[in-house]
Amino acid sequence: MTEDYICSGYQAFFRHLEAIIETKGGYING
């Protein structure tokens, strides 16, 4: 139960990180 929560949070964190990198790289203009 706890491990599933951490795993889902880990994936969400990296998705957020990728979005930030793409924005800083100018890949997403908005």
C-alpha distance matrix in Angstrom:
0.0 3.8 5.5 5.3 6.5 8.9 10.0 10.9 12.5 14.3 15.8 16.9 18.5 20.4 21.5 22.8 24.5 26.2 27.5 29.0 30.6 32.1 33.5 35.0 36.5 38.1 36.4 35.4 38.2 37.4
3.8 0.0 3.8 5.4 5.1 6.3 8.7 10.1 10.6 12.2 14.5 15.5 16.4 18.6 20.2 21.1 22.4 24.5 25.9 27.0 28.6 30.4 31.7 32.9 34.6 36.4 35.0 34.1 36.9 36.1
5.5 3.8 0.0 3.8 5.4 5.1 6.1 8.6 9.8 10.3 12.4 14.2 15.0 16.6 18.4 19.8 20.8 22.6 24.4 25.7 26.8 28.6 30.3 31.4 32.7 34.8 33.1 32.6 35.6 35.2
5.3 5.4 3.8 0.0 3.8 5.5 5.1 6.2 8.5 9.7 10.7 12.3 14.1 15.6 16.7 18.4 19.9 21.3 22.8 24.5 25.8 27.2 28.8 30.4 31.6 33.3 31.4 30.7 33.7 33.2
6.5 5.1 5.4 3.8 0.0 3.8 5.5 5.3 6.1 8.5 10.1 10.6 12.1 14.4 15.5 16.5 18.2 20.1 21.3 22.6 24.4 25.9 27.1 28.7 30.3 31.9 30.3 29.3 32.0 31.2
8.9 6.3 5.1 5.5 3.8 0.0 3.8 5.5 5.0 5.9 8.7 9.8 10.2 12.3 14.2 15.1 16.1 18.3 19.9 20.9 22.3 24.2 25.6 26.7 28.3 30.3 28.9 28.2 31.1 30.5
10.0 8.7 6.1 5.1 5.5 3.8 0.0 3.8 5.4 5.0 6.3 8.7 9.8 10.8 12.5 14.3 15.3 16.7 18.6 20.1 21.1 22.7 24.5 25.9 26.9 28.9 27.1 26.7 29.8 29.6
10.9 10.1 8.6 6.2 5.3 5.5 3.8 0.0 3.8 5.4 5.2 6.2 8.6 10.1 10.7 12.4 14.2 15.5 16.7 18.6 20.1 21.2 22.8 24.6 25.8 27.3 25.4 24.6 27.5 27.0
12.5 10.6 9.8 8.5 6.1 5.0 5.4 3.8 0.0 3.8 5.5 5.0 6.0 8.7 9.8 10.5 12.1 14.2 15.3 16.5 18.3 20.0 21.1 22.6 24.2 25.9 24.5 23.5 26.3 25.6
14.3 12.2 10.3 9.7 8.5 5.9 5.0 5.4 3.8 0.0 3.8 5.5 5.1 6.4 8.7 9.9 10.5 12.4 14.4 15.4 16.5 18.4 20.1 21.1 22.5 24.5 23.1 22.7 25.7 25.6
15.8 14.5 12.4 10.7 10.1 8.7 6.3 5.2 5.5 3.8 0.0 3.8 5.4 5.2 6.2 8.6 9.7 10.6 12.4 14.3 15.3 16.5 18.4 20.0 20.9 22.7 20.8 20.4 23.6 23.6
16.9 15.5 14.2 12.3 10.6 9.8 8.7 6.2 5.0 5.5 3.8 0.0 3.8 5.5 5.1 6.2 8.6 9.9 10.7 12.5 14.3 15.4 16.6 18.5 20.0 21.3 19.7 18.7 21.5 21.0
18.5 16.4 15.0 14.1 12.1 10.2 9.8 8.6 6.0 5.1 5.4 3.8 0.0 3.8 5.5 5.1 6.1 8.7 10.0 10.7 12.4 14.3 15.4 16.6 18.3 20.2 19.1 18.4 21.1 20.8
20.4 18.6 16.6 15.6 14.4 12.3 10.8 10.1 8.7 6.4 5.2 5.5 3.8 0.0 3.8 5.3 4.8 6.1 8.5 9.7 10.3 12.1 14.1 15.1 16.1 18.3 16.8 16.8 19.9 20.3
21.5 20.2 18.4 16.7 15.5 14.2 12.5 10.7 9.8 8.7 6.2 5.1 5.5 3.8 0.0 3.8 5.4 5.1 6.3 8.8 10.0 10.6 12.4 14.4 15.3 16.7 14.8 14.2 17.4 17.6
22.8 21.1 19.8 18.4 16.5 15.1 14.3 12.4 10.5 9.9 8.6 6.2 5.1 5.3 3.8 0.0 3.8 5.4 5.1 6.4 8.8 10.0 10.7 12.5 14.3 15.5 14.4 13.4 16.0 15.7
24.5 22.4 20.8 19.9 18.2 16.1 15.3 14.2 12.1 10.5 9.7 8.6 6.1 4.8 5.4 3.8 0.0 3.8 5.4 5.1 6.3 8.6 9.9 10.6 12.2 14.3 13.6 13.5 16.3 16.6
26.2 24.5 22.6 21.3 20.1 18.3 16.7 15.5 14.2 12.4 10.6 9.9 8.7 6.1 5.1 5.4 3.8 0.0 3.8 5.4 5.1 6.1 8.5 9.9 10.4 12.3 10.8 11.1 14.4 15.4
27.5 25.9 24.4 22.8 21.3 19.9 18.6 16.7 15.3 14.4 12.4 10.7 10.0 8.5 6.3 5.1 5.4 3.8 0.0 3.8 5.5 5.1 6.1 8.6 9.8 10.7 9.4 8.4 11.4 11.9
29.0 27.0 25.7 24.5 22.6 20.9 20.1 18.6 16.5 15.4 14.3 12.5 10.7 9.7 8.8 6.4 5.1 5.4 3.8 0.0 3.8 5.5 5.1 6.1 8.5 9.9 10.0 9.4 11.6 12.0
30.6 28.6 26.8 25.8 24.4 22.3 21.1 20.1 18.3 16.5 15.3 14.3 12.4 10.3 10.0 8.8 6.3 5.1 5.5 3.8 0.0 3.8 5.4 5.1 6.0 8.6 8.5 9.5 12.1 13.6
32.1 30.4 28.6 27.2 25.9 24.2 22.7 21.2 20.0 18.4 16.5 15.4 14.3 12.1 10.6 10.0 8.6 6.1 5.1 5.5 3.8 0.0 3.8 5.5 5.0 6.3 5.0 6.0 9.2 11.2
33.5 31.7 30.3 28.8 27.1 25.6 24.5 22.8 21.1 20.1 18.4 16.6 15.4 14.1 12.4 10.7 9.9 8.5 6.1 5.1 5.4 3.8 0.0 3.8 5.4 5.2 5.8 5.1 6.9 8.3
35.0 32.9 31.4 30.4 28.7 26.7 25.9 24.6 22.6 21.1 20.0 18.5 16.6 15.1 14.4 12.5 10.6 9.9 8.6 6.1 5.1 5.5 3.8 0.0 3.8 5.4 7.5 8.2 9.3 10.9
36.5 34.6 32.7 31.6 30.3 28.3 26.9 25.8 24.2 22.5 20.9 20.0 18.3 16.1 15.3 14.3 12.2 10.4 9.8 8.5 6.0 5.0 5.4 3.8 0.0 3.8 5.4 7.8 9.5 12.1
38.1 36.4 34.8 33.3 31.9 30.3 28.9 27.3 25.9 24.5 22.7 21.3 20.2 18.3 16.7 15.5 14.3 12.3 10.7 9.9 8.6 6.3 5.2 5.4 3.8 0.0 3.8 5.4 6.1 9.2
36.4 35.0 33.1 31.4 30.3 28.9 27.1 25.4 24.5 23.1 20.8 19.7 19.1 16.8 14.8 14.4 13.6 10.8 9.4 10.0 8.5 5.0 5.8 7.5 5.4 3.8 0.0 3.8 6.5 9.8
35.4 34.1 32.6 30.7 29.3 28.2 26.7 24.6 23.5 22.7 20.4 18.7 18.4 16.8 14.2 13.4 13.5 11.1 8.4 9.4 9.5 6.0 5.1 8.2 7.8 5.4 3.8 0.0 3.8 6.3
38.2 36.9 35.6 33.7 32.0 31.1 29.8 27.5 26.3 25.7 23.6 21.5 21.1 19.9 17.4 16.0 16.3 14.4 11.4 11.6 12.1 9.2 6.9 9.3 9.5 6.1 6.5 3.8 0.0 3.8
37.4 36.1 35.2 33.2 31.2 30.5 29.6 27.0 25.6 25.6 23.6 21.0 20.8 20.3 17.6 15.7 16.6 15.4 11.9 12.0 13.6 11.2 8.3 10.9 12.1 9.2 9.8 6.3 3.8 0.0
